[in-house]
Amino acid sequence: MSDKDCDKGSCSALDVAHFKNALKQFQKLVEKKVTQKTEERLGLYVKDDDEIDYDKFCETVQALFGPEIKDYNVKAFFRKISSNLDAKTEWCEIFGYFIVESDAISSQLNEENTVFLVSQKQQITHEGVKRRDVIKGIVKVPHLDFTVISSQKGVLTIFNNQMRVLATTHFKDTAWVTGCDFLTQLKRVMAVTERTVIVWDYKSKGSQSNCFVIKPMENGLLCVCTVTASDHLAKDNILMGDDGGYVNLLTVTSDDFGLKQSKDKKKSQFYVLDSKNFKIVKRKLHDDWVMKVKYISDLKCFGSCSIDSIHSFVLGDIKRLEDNRPVKEFSVPKGVNAFTYCGKSNVIVTGGDDRLLRMWHPNINTKPIGKLPGHLHSVVEIVTNEKDQHVINLSSAKIFRVWDIQTLTLLQVFHDNQDSPGEMEIFAMVLDNNHRTLITGSSVIDIYPLTHVIQDTKQVPQTHEKSINVLVYSRAFHQIVTVCSESILKVWELVTGYQIYQIEDAHGLNIKVTCAAIEEKGFHLATGTCDGTVKVWDFGSGQEMKALPLAQHSKDDRHRLLQVVYLKASQSQHVLLVLEQSGKMKIIQGNKVQTYLNVTWVLPEAVVFPRKNPVLSLSLKPDALQTHEFFPDIQLLPDTSSLSNETENFVPSREMKCFDVLKVEGCSLLATGSANGAIILWGFEAASVRCLYKINEDSQTSVSQTPGVNAVLFLVHSAFCSRKIGSLSSTTTTVRSDISAIPGQENTYLNLNKENTKNDEINTQVTAEKDTTTYKNVQQLEKKVSLSKAVMGYSPVLASAHENGYIYLWSIQVAI
């Protein structure tokens, strides 16, 4: 044997050994992924740096077997082990070779491995759609979590997240409705017919139905959408495509409709408005009918398509409709019937009568970057699943195709056959990203759930993608409100865990919600933000009712709201007590006559307290009760004779962090906690304000060195509460036992030590074992802690939670 043959043999042996080693590592990678997915489905998995997602899986596989491994083969294998943990797999599948066995075939044909679970389709017969009528438009409103549907013969309907009818109206006209959308600023439903624009006030009560009809329009309107980038609170821009190839821009404001006057009408009204009184700008962009028009907020552009083969798809800024400057034009043989935009991939997908899907980069209109063939009929609708990076398109024969936009592979093909030939055509399709379903409209509404949504019902759901900074519980309806750091507000059913609705950007774009409160009966919700604005919502529907406008210079962080409490809530009046970052406490109220909420009462700053007798007198003005009914206007009356060297300069209001209210018959108290450890107790019945703080025995610790207060809470005995409670909504938590239930504090115990403490402090405190290192690291105790049987007699007790992990109980008999 020659040396050359020996070299070849040794190299071959090394390659085989390396490949076997790669197979072992690949098997370990697959086992680790299956274990991770199993723990995720059981709700036991905790994300860490070793988490295996698709990108990491693909990178590891290519590192093991080389870059010649195709991405689509890796993704097909990854999807297989992710969707079916019991599926039989072989390493050769990474290279595109599949073992053809009966079990493998049945596994591939298993419906659980598909994208949409067609067998779980839900069909809803539209109650408002009459015989021989079809659905022409479906629009999902994400921030209100409801769906707007329009029928060809003029029926407009709003469905809630459970697909139950919230409101409906019937617009009788000889012209057919061709599309609909939602005006985000005016909060109205709008639709277009061949010659008119309809604006519907869906919040009209009872049988009222106020509609405004703008006509005539010059050309027949075929499609419509709203511009979602408008930052004007009382103005919306509407884009419309017509049969003359024009794209029209209509600007509407609340003044145009006289919305305030329409609320006083007792009967249903249809107001006809002349289109000449509105600002309408149009530009001819196509040589044939405009089939679809959409506003793409990520690109800050609008897109329109036509069956015109030259000007098939147009992309441009809405300003181009006025100045006639050039726009991007895309040419497609036989034109474009539908299009969609995928933000993560930054591609536009178009489809038309040539039965091809084309993928375009927004800045390159000369040649598509990809083509997806397969349809035997014209493409009529396209939608995007951003989260999974899927494109779903529909043909005129009601055949759906689901594509992976990253690998350009076909994932699923399914069709929907109705019994009657007249029900073959689908006119509208939308993907509900909130509930992960595909909604289509013909003569009925069909809802197709994503397969992993059905599978995930057995898992512990993730409430928010970002950290939760607001959590409120409604005792009346057993529901929970959560708000994350991205200001996405969600309402949940406590028993079932189902999401009822959600509100995105409740106070505007990039305005952070910092606090919230639900009134006692559970009908109203109040939210506060970082800029000091306050809004009151109908808790059942999520509709905004009243708002405190943005004050001047409120951009300062001092106006950030830390806490809000409901004092009174009814159809005629709303009263709230709020705490700002600056330390100011205000009463905000509004009635049915007032358009906005107003500040009616401000708590004065308690600046100086004597050390020996930390009590100041108050001057009450009972006449002010006629305006706000809760706390009188007060003025501090300091004892100037006691202001000597023993006086402490203490400014709690600037460092105030929390408060609690106790208002029952014969008792009106307000307690505030500060960052320097002091607690200010305002007694309106006794007309005094008292400063409570603890002095350590071993040192002369000043108030400024006392651990800060994170929460204060009034504890009230049931016998004390047996008296008639006033109009104040209770904000305290129910007294419970088992203090060891504090998260992360398993070694915490309740220690009753008798010691000579000052300032009327009850000799009770919560301490931790000295050898517990975890408790020493506690920096913030931000949750209100419930205690059992901590009330001395029948008098209320004030509990305070401090930064050092201690809970103090204070006697407040003097202040009552």
Beta strands, then each sheet from edge to edge (+ up, - down):
strand 1: 122-124
strand 2: 135-141
strand 3: 146-151
strand 4: 155-159
strand 5: 165-170
strand 6: 177-183
strand 7: 188-193
strand 8: 197-201
strand 9: 210-215
strand 10: 221-226
strand 11: 235-242
strand 12: 246-253
strand 13: 269-274
strand 14: 279-284
strand 15: 290-296
strand 16: 301-306
strand 17: 313-316
strand 18: 328-330
strand 19: 338-342
strand 20: 347-351
strand 21: 357-360
strand 22: 370-372
strand 23: 379-385
strand 24: 390-395
strand 25: 399-404
strand 26: 409-415
strand 27: 428-432
strand 28: 437-441
strand 29: 445-449
strand 30: 468-474
strand 31: 479-484
strand 32: 488-493
strand 33: 499-504
strand 34: 513-518
strand 35: 524-529
strand 36: 534-538
strand 37: 543-548
strand 38: 561-569
strand 39: 573-580
strand 40: 585-591
strand 41: 598-602
strand 42: 608-610
strand 43: 615-621
strand 44: 633-637
strand 45: 647-649
strand 46: 656-664
strand 47: 667-674
strand 48: 679-683
strand 49: 688-692
strand 50: 709-715
strand 51: 748-751
strand 52: 761-768
strand 53: 797-802
strand 54: 807-811
sheet 1: 1+ 29- 28+ 27-
sheet 2: 2+ 3- 4+ 5-
sheet 3: 6+ 7- 8+ 9- 13-
sheet 4: 10+ 11- 12+ 14-
sheet 5: 15+ 16- 17+ 18-
sheet 6: 19+ 20- 21+ 22-
sheet 7: 23+ 24- 25+ 26-
sheet 8: 30+ 31- 32+ 33-
sheet 9: 34+ 35- 36+ 37-
sheet 10: 38+ 39- 40+ 41-
sheet 11: 42+ 45-
sheet 12: 44+ 43- 49+ 48- 47+ 46-
sheet 13: 50+ 53- 54+ 52- 51+
end
